[in-house]
Amino acid sequence: MQPVFRRLALFAVLAGAALTARAEEVSVAVAANFTAPMQKIAAEFEKSTGHKAQLIFGSTGKFYAQIKSGAPFQLLLAADDETPARLVKEGDAVAGSQFTYAIGKLVLWSPKAGYVDDKGEVLKSGKFEHLAIANPKLAPYGLAATETLKALGLADGLQSKIVMGESITQAQQFVTSGSAELGFIAFSQIHKDGKLIEGSHWLVPARYYSPIRQDLVVLSKGKGSAAAEALAGFLRSRGAAEIIKSYGYDL
């Protein structure tokens, strides 16, 4: 091997070793509605930086309780903006690190084609046994669902038909399994690249529920972490924005 190529090969090895040495893993609590886009973003993040993101998905309310109990999360991608702000105020998150990474949309969905009409009139018909929603005390999308039912004047009449999941993922599972004929879930769960994945849905008008501003915050355990800071920055990037929008979120 000629000297110049030997030097280049050595440089490549040393550069790779340096990248590996700097690479870290960041523990991320992610709102359940953001599962699919975050999995894709995490893969791109690792390719770009070498850092790995350990993703844990669940309800924002449950994450709050776990963080207060000392869970080792370094970043929180919440389904609202209130929980991150509360954690900053209480000293469990880094001041100035909070920002909105996505604005969510609520849908009424059924896996059956033609079952849910584009105006949500199926709710008024009452021709179903069960309606799935996420727990409004734990999941912002569940709160948005209850706000929608109240706005439509249907909250009391449909109370006996509601089946409640701990998270928006569990609410979708109730519908997918047939435990409920339809349910309120996140648009991102059934939408990709501008298309409905399956079934029928009603995109609930934003006037029926409070804006679902989904905020990220660096938690106290992530302060000073290169991987945590890198992922927070990556979620502001153009590439991440394209992925997020492809799942039907606004920015």
Secondary structure, DSSP 8 states (H G I E B T S, - for coil): --HHHHHHHHHHHHHHHHHHHH--EEEEEEEGGGHHHHHHHHHHHHHHHS-EEEEEEE-HHHHHHHHHTT---SEEE-SSSHHHHHHHHTTSB-TT--EEEEEE-EEEEESSTTTS-TT-THHHH---S-EEEE-TTT-HHHHHHHHHHHHTT-HHHHGGGEEEESSHHHHHHHHHHTSSSEEEEEGGGTEETTEE-SSEEEE--GGGS--EEEEEEEBGGGTT-HHHHHHHHHTTSHHHHHHHHHTT-B-
